[in-house]
Amino acid sequence: MIGNSGPFGVYEGAFASRVIGRNLEALAPFASGLSGPGTWRAGDGGLLQGRFGWGNPDTGLVLNIPSTPADALGVVIPLQSVNGANGGVVGGPAAFGGPQARWTWQTWDKAARAWRLRAGLVVTLMSSGNFWLRFPSGASYGSRVYASPTDGSALSGPVGGAVQTPWFVCSEAGPGNLAMVSSSALFGG
């Protein structure tokens, strides 16, 4: 079982595939959703990193709740920073960020137990790939992943009102812990 913070260096929304090179290119197939005109940006109130987000193609705003039937669904990943003060990394645990990182682009949301990206920050909405996600109710290997329409949380297996995603659970996790998910996983019968 993966602990509350996951294996060393793993955080909610981290790529679960090995990364090659400094450009953070993952070995597994992944894709991001297109926003229409402009880029995806965190909507009013900010956006929880590593949770599911719904991007409105007309406004380019992403929220952790759906706003229209046309919204694109994906895992919220902050855009990589080119600021050397935070090591070029936006997102993840405070250890990855420099002294300025925490107060410039994210705050810790105690209630959600997640990093909240400030409104207006450019984000990537990943429509496929392998990630570490937090499951409030735990996760079972091989289960389809569903997205909570109330806060973007990952759910293992069908839950009333939740939105089916293209991801499957690839590791067990207890309630509130991280599990690996993949949109390209194949399970034998």
BATI-248248 format. One line per 5 residues: number of its first residue (from 1); their letters; for each residue x negated, y, z of C-alpha. Coordinates in steps of 0.02 Angstrom, whole numbers, plus 50000, padded with zeros to 5 digits. Example, Ala and Ser with C-alpha at 12.3 -4.5 7.8 and 13.67 -1.06 7.14 Angstrom:
BEGIN
1> AS> 49385:49775:50390 | 49316:49947:50357
END
This chain:
BEGIN
1> MIGNS> 50000:50000:50000 | 49939:50175:49959 | 49927:50290:50110 | 50015:50456:50132 | 49879:50550:50041
6> GPFGV> 49837:50406:49925 | 49666:50340:49882 | 49520:50461:49899 | 49540:50608:49780 | 49719:50564:49733
11> YEGAF> 49860:50689:49757 | 50040:50709:49701 | 50040:50736:49513 | 49861:50677:49484 | 49821:50579:49327
16> ASRVI> 49816:50393:49370 | 49706:50350:49221 | 49519:50365:49226 | 49464:50535:49163 | 49323:50553:49036
21> GRNLE> 49216:50708:49022 | 49237:50883:49091 | 49391:50918:48985 | 49494:50803:49098 | 49546:50695:48951
26> ALAPF> 49628:50537:49017 | 49597:50368:48934 | 49781:50317:48938 | 49905:50391:48815 | 49992:50547:48877
31> ASGLS> 50093:50689:48800 | 50162:50856:48853 | 50329:50930:48806 | 50341:51081:48693 | 50423:51236:48763
36> GPGTW> 50486:51319:48606 | 50430:51501:48597 | 50290:51542:48719 | 50232:51426:48856 | 50311:51335:49003
41> RAGDG> 50311:51443:49160 | 50367:51411:49338 | 50541:51483:49362 | 50613:51588:49503 | 50563:51526:49674
46> GLLQG> 50413:51433:49605 | 50392:51251:49559 | 50338:51096:49654 | 50181:51020:49578 | 50181:50834:49540
51> RFGWG> 50371:50824:49542 | 50490:50812:49397 | 50535:50975:49316 | 50664:51026:49188 | 50606:51151:49058
56> NPDTG> 50732:51264:48974 | 50681:51272:48790 | 50762:51444:48766 | 50680:51534:48914 | 50522:51429:48936
61> LVLNI> 50558:51422:49124 | 50536:51260:49221 | 50630:51218:49381 | 50635:51062:49490 | 50822:51054:49452
66> PSTPA> 50907:51046:49281 | 50990:51205:49219 | 51058:51154:49048 | 51091:50989:48957 | 50955:51038:48832
71> DALGV> 50817:51046:48966 | 50659:50944:48935 | 50609:50826:49077 | 50429:50796:49129 | 50303:50788:49270
76> VIPLQ> 50245:50963:49321 | 50057:50988:49306 | 49976:51160:49327 | 49877:51224:49179 | 49690:51199:49203
81> SVNGA> 49602:51355:49263 | 49446:51429:49185 | 49408:51522:49347 | 49240:51464:49414 | 49289:51520:49590
86> NGGVV> 49403:51369:49607 | 49296:51244:49514 | 49402:51256:49357 | 49540:51154:49439 | 49717:51213:49469
91> GGPAA> 49816:51093:49576 | 49774:50954:49694 | 49714:50961:49872 | 49633:51115:49947 | 49462:51029:49938
96> FGGPQ> 49469:51047:49748 | 49504:51234:49757 | 49386:51375:49801 | 49415:51504:49937 | 49534:51605:49827
101> ARWTW> 49633:51462:49751 | 49761:51435:49887 | 49831:51610:49898 | 49822:51655:49713 | 49925:51520:49630
106> QTWDK> 50002:51402:49757 | 50070:51387:49933 | 50103:51234:50039 | 50290:51201:50053 | 50309:51119:50224
111> AARAW> 50489:51064:50195 | 50449:50979:50028 | 50275:50921:50083 | 50206:50979:49916 | 50111:51121:49832
116> RLRAG> 50229:51255:49766 | 50163:51347:49614 | 50211:51530:49614 | 50343:51592:49492 | 50275:51641:49321
121> LVVTL> 50122:51525:49328 | 50092:51432:49165 | 50121:51245:49184 | 50116:51089:49079 | 50269:50978:49074
126> MSSGN> 50205:50801:49044 | 50330:50695:48948 | 50225:50536:48960 | 50067:50470:49042 | 50005:50388:49202
131> FWLRF> 50021:50487:49365 | 50026:50472:49554 | 50199:50525:49617 | 50270:50534:49793 | 50424:50428:49828
136> PSGAS> 50527:50489:49979 | 50613:50319:49994 | 50465:50211:49941 | 50430:50125:49776 | 50439:49946:49712
141> YGSRV> 50321:49877:49580 | 50405:49864:49409 | 50553:49977:49450 | 50610:50111:49330 | 50575:50287:49396
146> YASPT> 50720:50408:49414 | 50713:50595:49447 | 50815:50677:49584 | 50915:50822:49509 | 50912:50912:49677
151> DGSAL> 50723:50932:49699 | 50631:50835:49563 | 50576:50695:49680 | 50531:50526:49608 | 50651:50384:49650
156> SGPVG> 50618:50197:49628 | 50765:50115:49541 | 50936:50184:49498 | 51016:50306:49620 | 51185:50389:49595
161> GAVQT> 51166:50554:49501 | 50979:50531:49469 | 50906:50550:49295 | 50820:50402:49212 | 50640:50438:49156
166> PWFVC> 50522:50344:49039 | 50409:50296:49186 | 50392:50132:49282 | 50316:50103:49454 | 50145:50017:49445
171> SEAGP> 50103:50003:49631 | 50199:49977:49792 | 50224:50123:49912 | 50310:50146:50079 | 50431:50290:50111
176> GNLAM> 50349:50459:50082 | 50192:50385:50003 | 50112:50396:49832 | 50132:50264:49697 | 50057:50249:49524
181> VSSSA> 50181:50268:49380 | 50158:50242:49193 | 50262:50277:49038 | 50164:50146:48940 | 50162:50002:49065
186> LFGG> 50221:49831:49008 | 50284:49702:49133 | 50291:49514:49099 | 50450:49418:49133
END
